[in-house]
């Protein structure tokens, strides 16, 4: 059985990914900011006032994780000190992707760019497929986004998580 559909372009998928990343980043940062709470930090008289960012350890971890060559130490320490934060960082995207892709076939980024997630036969995806795809996205991201790079070499432009969940991303 042949299905007529047009695969979403890689550029469109990248734009959707960026839009979703900005939205998820804002929500996750806000939740981490609240969850980690402020700790009183003693002020040294010659250092002046403390900014609100100084009161939240997240920012000191984030800077070290991004810029320090010993980032694995900071990541491990962050995970041990803030296990709920690690869950937030992982579960919020999984819930977002699963709920949006199951209920409307698209995340906000995909909706804005006019692309949709479908089963290979172009039918709507199930809850289990949406969840498998979302977990697959975490896997695709973990090692330098290699799971996404597969799409550059795939005839159907499928990523690793598309292949795991047996899905395609098409132009609406």
N, C-alpha and C positions, 0 to 999 in steps of 0.2 A: 504494500500500500504506500503510495507516494503522497507526501504532504507538501503543500506549497506554503512556504514561509520564507521570510528574509531574516537571516541571522543578524543580530545587532552588531554594528561595527565596533571594533575595539576602542576607537576614540569615544564613541557614545558610552560604552561601558565604563571607561576610565572617568569620564565626566560624572556619570552617575555615582561611581565609587567615591569621588572627591566630595560630591554633595552630601552623600551619606556619612562620609568620614567627618565632615565639618559638624553635621548635626549630632552624630554620636559623640564626637569629641566634646562638644559643648555640654551635652547632657551628662556624660561621664565625669567631666571635670567638676561640674556643679555638684553632683552627688558625692564625689570624693571630697570636695571642699567641705560639705556639710558633715559627711560621715566621719572624717578624720578629726574634725573639730579643732579648735584652737587651743594651744597650750600656752600658759603664761611663760614668757621668756624673760629672764632678768635683763634689765637694761643697764648697760655700762654707761656712765655719765658722758663719756667722750664719744659714744657712738650715736647719740641722738635718739629720736623716736623710732619705734618699731613700726614698720608698715604692716598692713593686714596680711600680706604674703608671707612675712616673717613668722606670723603666728600659726601658719599651717605647714606642717612638715612635708606635706605632699610636694610642695614646690622645691624643697631642697632635694628630695629624692628624684623628682623629675629632671632637674638640672644635671644631677650626677649621672643618672641613667642615660641621658642624651649625650653628654659631653665628656664624661670620664672614661678613660680606657679600661678601668677596673669595674665597668658597669655591672658585671655579674654579681659582684659583692653587694652592690646597692639593691639589685633586683631581689636577691635572696633575703637581704635584711628587710626590705619593704614587704615581701611576701610573708615573712615570719611575724613582723610587727602588725601588719594590717591584712589579715586573711580575708576579712569582709570586703576590703577594697579590691582585692584580687578577684573575688567573686563578681563584684560590680563590673570590673573591667571586662570580664569574660561573658557574664550572663546578659547584661544589657544589650550588647549587639546580637547575641543569639536570640533573645526574645524579639527584638526589633525585626531582624531578618525573617524569623519564623512567622510572626504574626502578620506582617505586611505582605510577604510573598505568598502566604496561604490565602489571606482574605482578599487581596486585590491583584495578586500576581506581580506586584512590584513594590519596592521600597519607595520612599519619597524621591530619592535620586533617580531611580528608574522611571518613576511616574513622570517626573519633570522632563526627562530626556526621551520619553516615548518608547520605552522598551519594557518587555514583560518576561517573566520566568514561566516556562511551560514544561510539561513532560515532553519527552521526545516525540510523542504522537500529537503534540500541540494542545493536549488537554490541560485543564487546571491541575496544579499539584495538590497533594494531600497534606495533612498536618505532619505525618511522619516523613514525607519527602522534604517538606520545608525545614523540618528540624534536622534531618540528615544533611541537607544542603548547608544549613547554618553552621553546624559543627564542622562540616567540611571546609567552610570558609575560614574558620579558626585555624585548621590544619594548613590550608593554603597560605595563610599569612605568616605562620610561625617561623618558617625558614626563609627569610628574605623574600617573601611573596612569590616563591617559586611556583606555587600552585596556580598563580595568575599567569605567569609567563608561558605556561603550556598553551594558552589560547593563541599566542602569536604563531604557533606552529601547527595548530589544529585546523583542519578544513572547516569544521563547524564552529570554530572559535570557542570551543568549550574549555573551561578552566578545570582544575582538579576537582573542585567541589561540584561542578556540573556533571562530571564523569561519575563521581561517587554517588550522586543523587539521581543520575540518569535524566538530567534536565538540559534544556537549551534556553538561551536568551534570544528573544526575537524582537524585531521592530513591530510596534503595535499596528 
